Every structure is written in C-alpha cells, then in structure tokens.
Amino acid sequence: QVQLVESGGGLVQAGGSLRLSCAASGRTFSTYTMAWFRQAPGKERDFVAAIRWDSGITYYADSVKGRFTISRDAAKNTVYLQMNSLKPEDTAVYYCAADSRGFYTSRYSSSQPYNYWGQGTQVTVSS
C-alpha cells in the first residue's frame, strides 16, 4: 500500500512563500501524474497543480499560475509545490494526490484519476 505524506505547511504572511513536499512510501507503484489539491473551510476541494511524472509537463489552476510551481524528484519519489506571492485566499488544507493507474490522465484537474491521497497539510496566509 502506498502512502503519501505531506509536509511544509504552516502560517505565512500575505506576499510570503512556502514550499510543500509530498513523499511517497510503501510498495513500488507506477506513477502517471501527481498533483496538489486544496480545500478551504466550507468550500469544495479544488485542483491546484499537477505534473506528469515521466515528461515533467505541468498544469496549473488559473488562480495560481505565475505564483506556484510544481516539481518532482524521481529519486526521492517526492513532489513539491513552491508557493510564492501567497494570498489570504490561498488558505486551505493542501492535499497531495497520485495517479498510479493511468486511466483518466486527461482529467488531471479533477479528483477522478487519483487513487492515492495524503492526509493534508494546513496552509494559512494571514492578511
């Protein structure tokens, strides 16, 4: 069984930066896409960014383009989310997700492709 463990969340002032990490552990698995989602209190879980594992091609929600960068370290089986110019509206629990099946890769911005999820890490941006 694969486990995803997020780290790096915390409290930061508006305009600041934060870097999230998500490390995969457990049984070896094929990775097609890894992604970050976030959920603010009382809101739906939204797509933030995704990365194709083999090619490194990245995808971003419009709300974070130019501010967030997703990357991966294959040797460490880890995905990162560098968050710059943070805004109070970025406040949410951030979840790491992995697609090991490759069934719905074109739907990277939905939760449908992802069969592994982390426990979430809180990011709070103060105003």
Secondary structure, DSSP 8 states (H G I E B T S, - for coil): -EEEEEE--EEEETT--EEEEEEEEES----SEEEEEEE-TTS-EEEEEEEETTT--EEE-TTTTTTEEEEEEGGGTEEEEEE-S--GGG-EEEEEEEESS-SSGGGTTSSTT--EE---EEEEEE-
